[in-house]
Amino acid sequence: MKLYVGNLPWSVSDTELEDLFSKIGTVESANVVMDRDSGRSRGFGFVEMSQADGQRAVTELDGQTVDGRQLRVNEAQPKSPQRAR
């Protein structure tokens, strides 16, 4: 199950994101999305874990405060196709 994790503090790294979710279950991957130009966090990321652990993570971590920011955790939605410009 792929999870979207939004409203991350700018300081959170891939390792810290993995550590947070590993308290719930086994994390297959965890990555914070970085801005290509600045190299800084864009404030969201993705975590992959089993279906059961993922559902538990949504229940337990959505709304949890990390460094003063309330996390948004839900199942990631497929990327919508971009329109031609």
MOPAC internal coordinates of N, CA, C and O (Angstrom, degrees):
PM7 1SCF
backbone

  N    0.0000 0     0.00 0     0.00 0    0    0    0
  C    1.4465 1     0.00 0     0.00 0    1    0    0
  C    1.5252 1   107.69 1     0.00 0    2    1    0
  O    1.2310 1   120.89 1   -48.10 1    3    2    1
  N    1.3173 1   115.91 1   131.90 1    3    2    1
  C    1.4604 1   120.23 1   178.15 1    5    3    2
  C    1.5229 1   108.66 1  -101.06 1    6    5    3
  O    1.2310 1   121.09 1   -52.24 1    7    6    5
  N    1.3426 1   115.51 1   127.76 1    7    6    5
  C    1.4586 1   122.00 1  -178.21 1    9    7    6
  C    1.5215 1   110.85 1  -109.96 1   10    9    7
  O    1.2310 1   121.08 1   -38.58 1   11   10    9
  N    1.3176 1   115.54 1   141.42 1   11   10    9
  C    1.4614 1   122.47 1   171.44 1   13   11   10
  C    1.5197 1   106.63 1   -93.71 1   14   13   11
  O    1.2310 1   120.40 1   -47.29 1   15   14   13
  N    1.3242 1   116.83 1   132.71 1   15   14   13
  C    1.4646 1   121.69 1   178.00 1   17   15   14
  C    1.5232 1   106.94 1  -122.51 1   18   17   15
  O    1.2310 1   120.34 1   -71.02 1   19   18   17
  N    1.3190 1   116.96 1   108.98 1   19   18   17
  C    1.4543 1   121.65 1  -176.90 1   21   19   18
  C    1.5170 1   112.73 1  -109.18 1   22   21   19
  O    1.2310 1   121.42 1   -13.37 1   23   22   21
  N    1.3198 1   114.89 1   166.63 1   23   22   21
  C    1.4625 1   124.48 1   179.15 1   25   23   22
  C    1.5307 1   111.70 1    63.54 1   26   25   23
  O    1.2310 1   121.25 1  -145.16 1   27   26   25
  N    1.3481 1   115.22 1    34.84 1   27   26   25
  C    1.4646 1   120.02 1   177.53 1   29   27   26
  C    1.5275 1   110.89 1   -71.09 1   30   29   27
  O    1.2310 1   120.21 1   -36.63 1   31   30   29
  N    1.3242 1   117.20 1   143.37 1   31   30   29
  C    1.4648 1   119.12 1   171.62 1   33   31   30
  C    1.5360 1   108.44 1   -61.30 1   34   33   31
  O    1.2310 1   120.68 1   -33.14 1   35   34   33
  N    1.3278 1   116.30 1   146.86 1   35   34   33
  C    1.4724 1   120.43 1  -176.98 1   37   35   34
  C    1.5213 1   111.89 1   -60.40 1   38   37   35
  O    1.2310 1   120.24 1   154.39 1   39   38   37
  N    1.3369 1   117.14 1   -25.61 1   39   38   37
  C    1.4624 1   121.70 1  -174.63 1   41   39   38
  C    1.5262 1   114.43 1   -81.50 1   42   41   39
  O    1.2310 1   119.23 1   169.73 1   43   42   41
  N    1.3327 1   119.08 1   -10.27 1   43   42   41
  C    1.4683 1   121.52 1  -175.20 1   45   43   42
  C    1.5331 1   110.62 1   -71.46 1   46   45   43
  O    1.2310 1   121.39 1   -48.52 1   47   46   45
  N    1.3315 1   114.95 1   131.48 1   47   46   45
  C    1.4713 1   121.64 1   178.80 1   49   47   46
  C    1.5263 1   109.78 1  -101.24 1   50   49   47
  O    1.2310 1   120.72 1    -8.10 1   51   50   49
  N    1.3361 1   116.23 1   171.90 1   51   50   49
  C    1.4712 1   120.90 1   176.14 1   53   51   50
  C    1.5302 1   110.45 1   -56.24 1   54   53   51
  O    1.2310 1   120.77 1   136.33 1   55   54   53
  N    1.3259 1   116.14 1   -43.67 1   55   54   53
  C    1.4688 1   121.26 1  -178.05 1   57   55   54
  C    1.5247 1   111.29 1   -63.91 1   58   57   55
  O    1.2310 1   120.30 1   137.24 1   59   58   57
  N    1.3287 1   117.02 1   -42.76 1   59   58   57
  C    1.4713 1   120.17 1   179.16 1   61   59   58
  C    1.5231 1   111.16 1   -66.27 1   62   61   59
  O    1.2310 1   120.55 1   142.65 1   63   62   61
  N    1.3393 1   116.56 1   -37.35 1   63   62   61
  C    1.4650 1   120.53 1   177.32 1   65   63   62
  C    1.5268 1   109.88 1   -64.45 1   66   65   63
  O    1.2310 1   120.58 1   136.34 1   67   66   65
  N    1.3178 1   116.50 1   -43.66 1   67   66   65
  C    1.4703 1   120.44 1   177.90 1   69   67   66
  C    1.5211 1   110.79 1   -62.61 1   70   69   67
  O    1.2310 1   120.12 1   136.87 1   71   70   69
  N    1.3284 1   117.38 1   -43.13 1   71   70   69
  C    1.4671 1   121.34 1   179.49 1   73   71   70
  C    1.5274 1   111.44 1   -59.90 1   74   73   71
  O    1.2310 1   120.31 1   137.66 1   75   74   73
  N    1.3152 1   117.02 1   -42.34 1   75   74   73
  C    1.4635 1   121.60 1  -179.84 1   77   75   74
  C    1.5339 1   110.98 1   -60.41 1   78   77   75
  O    1.2310 1   120.60 1   134.29 1   79   78   77
  N    1.3327 1   116.46 1   -45.71 1   79   78   77
  C    1.4621 1   120.49 1  -176.80 1   81   79   78
  C    1.5234 1   112.93 1   -80.35 1   82   81   79
  O    1.2310 1   119.89 1   157.20 1   83   82   81
  N    1.3370 1   117.81 1   -22.80 1   83   82   81
  C    1.4673 1   120.16 1  -179.80 1   85   83   82
  C    1.5228 1   111.43 1   -69.42 1   86   85   83
  O    1.2310 1   119.90 1   165.03 1   87   86   85
  N    1.3366 1   117.80 1   -14.97 1   87   86   85
  C    1.4659 1   120.87 1   174.63 1   89   87   86
  C    1.5263 1   110.47 1   -69.37 1   90   89   87
  O    1.2310 1   120.63 1   159.18 1   91   90   89
  N    1.3477 1   116.41 1   -20.82 1   91   90   89
  C    1.4677 1   121.96 1  -179.73 1   93   91   90
  C    1.5230 1   110.56 1   -91.20 1   94   93   91
  O    1.2310 1   120.44 1   137.94 1   95   94   93
  N    1.3428 1   116.76 1   -42.06 1   95   94   93
  C    1.4630 1   121.18 1  -177.13 1   97   95   94
  C    1.5212 1   110.35 1  -177.35 1   98   97   95
  O    1.2310 1   120.96 1     9.95 1   99   98   97
  N    1.3256 1   115.76 1  -170.05 1   99   98   97
  C    1.4593 1   121.57 1  -177.75 1  101   99   98
  C    1.5230 1   110.79 1   -73.24 1  102  101   99
  O    1.2310 1   120.99 1   -53.77 1  103  102  101
  N    1.3239 1   115.71 1   126.23 1  103  102  101
  C    1.4646 1   122.05 1   179.71 1  105  103  102
  C    1.5206 1   108.87 1   -96.94 1  106  105  103
  O    1.2310 1   120.57 1   -56.07 1  107  106  105
  N    1.3366 1   116.52 1   123.93 1  107  106  105
  C    1.4631 1   121.25 1   177.75 1  109  107  106
  C    1.5242 1   110.65 1   -80.60 1  110  109  107
  O    1.2310 1   120.41 1   140.74 1  111  110  109
  N    1.3279 1   116.82 1   -39.26 1  111  110  109
  C    1.4630 1   121.35 1   176.08 1  113  111  110
  C    1.5245 1   108.71 1  -159.05 1  114  113  111
  O    1.2310 1   121.46 1   -26.57 1  115  114  113
  N    1.3338 1   114.81 1   153.43 1  115  114  113
  C    1.4635 1   121.39 1   177.62 1  117  115  114
  C    1.5133 1   107.33 1  -148.80 1  118  117  115
  O    1.2310 1   120.61 1   -55.84 1  119  118  117
  N    1.3267 1   116.44 1   124.16 1  119  118  117
  C    1.4603 1   117.70 1   176.72 1  121  119  118
  C    1.5218 1   111.57 1  -144.92 1  122  121  119
  O    1.2310 1   122.16 1   -42.23 1  123  122  121
  N    1.3304 1   113.47 1   137.77 1  123  122  121
  C    1.4571 1   122.73 1   175.95 1  125  123  122
  C    1.5306 1   105.74 1   -90.14 1  126  125  123
  O    1.2310 1   120.21 1   -48.42 1  127  126  125
  N    1.3212 1   117.20 1   131.58 1  127  126  125
  C    1.4603 1   121.25 1   179.91 1  129  127  126
  C    1.5250 1   108.86 1   -77.53 1  130  129  127
  O    1.2310 1   121.44 1   -52.64 1  131  130  129
  N    1.3367 1   114.85 1   127.36 1  131  130  129
  C    1.4597 1   121.45 1  -177.54 1  133  131  130
  C    1.5265 1   110.46 1  -108.00 1  134  133  131
  O    1.2310 1   121.22 1   -31.97 1  135  134  133
  N    1.3359 1   115.28 1   148.03 1  135  134  133
  C    1.4559 1   121.34 1   176.20 1  137  135  134
  C    1.5299 1   108.55 1   -72.89 1  138  137  135
  O    1.2310 1   120.54 1   -48.91 1  139  138  137
  N    1.3365 1   116.57 1   131.09 1  139  138  137
  C    1.4681 1   120.51 1  -178.17 1  141  139  138
  C    1.5194 1   112.63 1   -61.99 1  142  141  139
  O    1.2310 1   120.59 1   139.61 1  143  142  141
  N    1.3163 1   116.47 1   -40.39 1  143  142  141
  C    1.4654 1   120.19 1  -174.58 1  145  143  142
  C    1.5216 1   112.98 1   -78.04 1  146  145  143
  O    1.2310 1   120.03 1   131.70 1  147  146  145
  N    1.3297 1   117.55 1   -48.30 1  147  146  145
  C    1.4659 1   120.43 1  -174.32 1  149  147  146
  C    1.5301 1   113.29 1   -91.40 1  150  149  147
  O    1.2310 1   120.47 1   157.81 1  151  150  149
  N    1.3431 1   116.71 1   -22.19 1  151  150  149
  C    1.4618 1   120.02 1  -176.85 1  153  151  150
  C    1.5190 1   113.33 1    77.93 1  154  153  151
  O    1.2310 1   120.30 1  -174.24 1  155  154  153
  N    1.3406 1   117.04 1     5.76 1  155  154  153
  C    1.4632 1   121.90 1   179.45 1  157  155  154
  C    1.5251 1   110.40 1   -92.57 1  158  157  155
  O    1.2310 1   121.36 1   -21.07 1  159  158  157
  N    1.3205 1   115.00 1   158.93 1  159  158  157
  C    1.4595 1   121.18 1   176.94 1  161  159  158
  C    1.5265 1   109.95 1   -60.43 1  162  161  159
  O    1.2310 1   120.98 1   -35.25 1  163  162  161
  N    1.3315 1   115.73 1   144.75 1  163  162  161
  C    1.4606 1   120.35 1   174.74 1  165  163  162
  C    1.5340 1   111.10 1   -93.99 1  166  165  163
  O    1.2310 1   120.34 1  -177.35 1  167  166  165
  N    1.3385 1   116.96 1     2.65 1  167  166  165
  C    1.4632 1   120.62 1   174.74 1  169  167  166
  C    1.5174 1   114.93 1    88.63 1  170  169  167
  O    1.2310 1   120.43 1  -168.62 1  171  170  169
  N    1.3342 1   116.77 1    11.38 1  171  170  169
  C    1.4596 1   119.30 1   175.20 1  173  171  170
  C    1.5211 1   109.26 1  -149.53 1  174  173  171
  O    1.2310 1   121.26 1   -13.24 1  175  174  173
  N    1.3279 1   115.20 1   166.76 1  175  174  173
  C    1.4528 1   119.99 1  -179.92 1  177  175  174
  C    1.5127 1   110.81 1  -161.30 1  178  177  175
  O    1.2310 1   121.41 1     5.05 1  179  178  177
  N    1.3206 1   114.91 1  -174.95 1  179  178  177
  C    1.4579 1   121.47 1  -178.30 1  181  179  178
  C    1.5215 1   109.60 1  -134.95 1  182  181  179
  O    1.2310 1   121.23 1   -36.31 1  183  182  181
  N    1.3369 1   115.26 1   143.69 1  183  182  181
  C    1.4590 1   122.38 1   178.03 1  185  183  182
  C    1.5187 1   106.99 1  -130.53 1  186  185  183
  O    1.2310 1   120.74 1   -43.15 1  187  186  185
  N    1.3370 1   116.19 1   136.85 1  187  186  185
  C    1.4626 1   120.24 1   175.21 1  189  187  186
  C    1.5153 1   109.06 1  -114.90 1  190  189  187
  O    1.2310 1   121.50 1   -48.40 1  191  190  189
  N    1.3288 1   114.73 1   131.60 1  191  190  189
  C    1.4634 1   121.73 1   177.39 1  193  191  190
  C    1.5256 1   108.48 1  -153.27 1  194  193  191
  O    1.2310 1   120.04 1    -5.55 1  195  194  193
  N    1.3278 1   117.53 1   174.45 1  195  194  193
  C    1.4661 1   120.32 1  -179.27 1  197  195  194
  C    1.5356 1   110.16 1   -60.39 1  198  197  195
  O    1.2310 1   120.84 1   -19.08 1  199  198  197
  N    1.3170 1   115.99 1   160.92 1  199  198  197
  C    1.4694 1   122.06 1  -179.47 1  201  199  198
  C    1.5262 1   111.28 1   -56.45 1  202  201  199
  O    1.2310 1   120.68 1   131.08 1  203  202  201
  N    1.3400 1   116.31 1   -48.92 1  203  202  201
  C    1.4717 1   120.31 1  -177.28 1  205  203  202
  C    1.5324 1   111.06 1   -64.69 1  206  205  203
  O    1.2310 1   120.44 1   134.32 1  207  206  205
  N    1.3398 1   116.76 1   -45.68 1  207  206  205
  C    1.4637 1   120.25 1   179.33 1  209  207  206
  C    1.5255 1   110.53 1   -66.01 1  210  209  207
  O    1.2310 1   120.29 1   142.40 1  211  210  209
  N    1.3195 1   117.05 1   -37.60 1  211  210  209
  C    1.4592 1   121.30 1   179.35 1  213  211  210
  C    1.5164 1   112.06 1   -62.51 1  214  213  211
  O    1.2310 1   120.73 1   136.34 1  215  214  213
  N    1.3249 1   116.20 1   -43.66 1  215  214  213
  C    1.4626 1   119.92 1   178.90 1  217  215  214
  C    1.5242 1   110.57 1   -64.95 1  218  217  215
  O    1.2310 1   120.60 1   141.02 1  219  218  217
  N    1.3223 1   116.46 1   -38.98 1  219  218  217
  C    1.4710 1   120.60 1   176.84 1  221  219  218
  C    1.5231 1   110.76 1   -64.53 1  222  221  219
  O    1.2310 1   120.49 1   139.89 1  223  222  221
  N    1.3295 1   116.67 1   -40.11 1  223  222  221
  C    1.4676 1   121.23 1  -179.91 1  225  223  222
  C    1.5262 1   110.78 1   -62.88 1  226  225  223
  O    1.2310 1   120.36 1   138.38 1  227  226  225
  N    1.3305 1   116.91 1   -41.62 1  227  226  225
  C    1.4689 1   120.33 1   178.21 1  229  227  226
  C    1.5266 1   109.23 1   -60.70 1  230  229  227
  O    1.2310 1   120.61 1   132.88 1  231  230  229
  N    1.3180 1   116.44 1   -47.12 1  231  230  229
  C    1.4660 1   121.14 1  -178.83 1  233  231  230
  C    1.5255 1   112.05 1   -62.80 1  234  233  231
  O    1.2310 1   120.38 1   136.38 1  235  234  233
  N    1.3347 1   116.87 1   -43.62 1  235  234  233
  C    1.4595 1   120.44 1  -173.05 1  237  235  234
  C    1.5253 1   114.51 1   -86.90 1  238  237  235
  O    1.2310 1   119.70 1   150.00 1  239  238  237
  N    1.3380 1   118.17 1   -30.00 1  239  238  237
  C    1.4657 1   119.89 1  -173.10 1  241  239  238
  C    1.5224 1   114.91 1  -104.05 1  242  241  239
  O    1.2310 1   119.68 1   160.11 1  243  242  241
  N    1.3370 1   118.22 1   -19.89 1  243  242  241
  C    1.4671 1   119.01 1   178.93 1  245  243  242
  C    1.5256 1   108.74 1   -64.54 1  246  245  243
  O    1.2310 1   120.96 1   -56.27 1  247  246  245
  N    1.3201 1   115.77 1   123.73 1  247  246  245
  C    1.4574 1   121.01 1  -179.60 1  249  247  246
  C    1.5164 1   114.12 1    92.30 1  250  249  247
  O    1.2310 1   120.15 1   170.72 1  251  250  249
  N    1.3395 1   117.31 1    -9.28 1  251  250  249
  C    1.4717 1   119.96 1   178.94 1  253  251  250
  C    1.5210 1   109.45 1   -68.05 1  254  253  251
  O    1.2310 1   120.40 1   -37.84 1  255  254  253
  N    1.3191 1   116.83 1   142.16 1  255  254  253
  C    1.4566 1   121.74 1  -179.79 1  257  255  254
  C    1.5253 1   110.54 1   -90.94 1  258  257  255
  O    1.2310 1   121.01 1   -50.87 1  259  258  257
  N    1.3308 1   115.67 1   129.13 1  259  258  257
  C    1.4637 1   123.01 1   176.12 1  261  259  258
  C    1.5266 1   106.87 1  -128.54 1  262  261  259
  O    1.2310 1   120.61 1   -59.59 1  263  262  261
  N    1.3181 1   116.44 1   120.41 1  263  262  261
  C    1.4700 1   122.37 1  -178.46 1  265  263  262
  C    1.5312 1   111.93 1    48.77 1  266  265  263
  O    1.2310 1   121.03 1  -136.38 1  267  266  265
  N    1.3432 1   115.64 1    43.62 1  267  266  265
  C    1.4582 1   120.82 1   176.02 1  269  267  266
  C    1.5204 1   115.62 1    80.77 1  270  269  267
  O    1.2310 1   120.09 1  -177.13 1  271  270  269
  N    1.3330 1   117.44 1     2.87 1  271  270  269
  C    1.4738 1   120.28 1   179.98 1  273  271  270
  C    1.5197 1   109.50 1  -117.36 1  274  273  271
  O    1.2310 1   120.87 1   -42.78 1  275  274  273
  N    1.3354 1   115.95 1   137.22 1  275  274  273
  C    1.4550 1   121.33 1  -178.45 1  277  275  274
  C    1.5266 1   108.91 1   -88.40 1  278  277  275
  O    1.2310 1   120.51 1   -64.66 1  279  278  277
  N    1.3335 1   116.64 1   115.34 1  279  278  277
  C    1.4616 1   121.67 1  -177.18 1  281  279  278
  C    1.5235 1   111.92 1   -67.80 1  282  281  279
  O    1.2310 1   121.28 1   -32.80 1  283  282  281
  N    1.3171 1   115.16 1   147.20 1  283  282  281
  C    1.4671 1   122.30 1   169.85 1  285  283  282
  C    1.5269 1   105.67 1  -113.62 1  286  285  283
  O    1.2310 1   120.68 1   -62.10 1  287  286  285
  N    1.3281 1   116.31 1   117.90 1  287  286  285
  C    1.4630 1   121.49 1  -178.39 1  289  287  286
  C    1.5160 1   107.72 1  -125.68 1  290  289  287
  O    1.2310 1   120.81 1   -57.35 1  291  290  289
  N    1.3316 1   116.06 1   122.65 1  291  290  289
  C    1.4599 1   120.58 1   175.13 1  293  291  290
  C    1.5265 1   109.51 1  -154.60 1  294  293  291
  O    1.2310 1   121.16 1    -8.66 1  295  294  293
  N    1.3184 1   115.39 1   171.34 1  295  294  293
  C    1.4587 1   119.31 1   179.66 1  297  295  294
  C    1.5295 1   108.80 1   -66.43 1  298  297  295
  O    1.2310 1   121.14 1   -47.52 1  299  298  297
  N    1.3290 1   115.43 1   132.48 1  299  298  297
  C    1.4672 1   120.46 1  -179.73 1  301  299  298
  C    1.5209 1   109.67 1   -66.44 1  302  301  299
  O    1.2310 1   120.94 1   -39.71 1  303  302  301
  N    1.3171 1   115.81 1   140.29 1  303  302  301
  C    1.4578 1   122.05 1   177.76 1  305  303  302
  C    1.5199 1   108.58 1   -98.32 1  306  305  303
  O    1.2310 1   119.94 1   -30.96 1  307  306  305
  N    1.3335 1   117.71 1   149.04 1  307  306  305
  C    1.4669 1   119.32 1   177.77 1  309  307  306
  C    1.5244 1   110.37 1   -58.31 1  310  309  307
  O    1.2310 1   121.18 1   -36.20 1  311  310  309
  N    1.3151 1   115.35 1   143.80 1  311  310  309
  C    1.4611 1   120.53 1   179.16 1  313  311  310
  C    1.5246 1   108.59 1   -65.44 1  314  313  311
  O    1.2310 1   120.85 1   -50.22 1  315  314  313
  N    1.3327 1   115.98 1   129.78 1  315  314  313
  C    1.4660 1   118.96 1   179.76 1  317  315  314
  C    1.5262 1   109.46 1   -76.87 1  318  317  315
  O    1.2310 1   120.41 1   -35.57 1  319  318  317
  N    1.3263 1   116.83 1   144.43 1  319  318  317
  C    1.4642 1   119.14 1   179.67 1  321  319  318
  C    1.5213 1   111.20 1   -62.55 1  322  321  319
  O    1.2310 1   120.79 1   -41.21 1  323  322  321
  N    1.3116 1   116.09 1   138.79 1  323  322  321
  C    1.4531 1   119.86 1   179.59 1  325  323  322
  C    1.5264 1   109.60 1   -81.34 1  326  325  323
  O    1.2310 1   121.91 1   -35.73 1  327  326  325
  N    1.3223 1   113.95 1   144.27 1  327  326  325
  C    1.4683 1   119.19 1   179.26 1  329  327  326
  C    1.5147 1   109.42 1   -79.74 1  330  329  327
  O    1.2310 1   121.19 1   -31.92 1  331  330  329
  N    1.3102 1   115.33 1   148.08 1  331  330  329
  C    1.4759 1   120.18 1   175.28 1  333  331  330
  C    1.5109 1   109.21 1   -69.59 1  334  333  331
  O    1.2310 1   120.50 1   -37.08 1  335  334  333
  N    1.3084 1   116.65 1   142.92 1  335  334  333
  C    1.4638 1   119.83 1  -179.17 1  337  335  334
  C    1.4902 1   110.93 1  -100.16 1  338  337  335
  O    1.2310 1   120.10 1   180.00 1  339  338  337

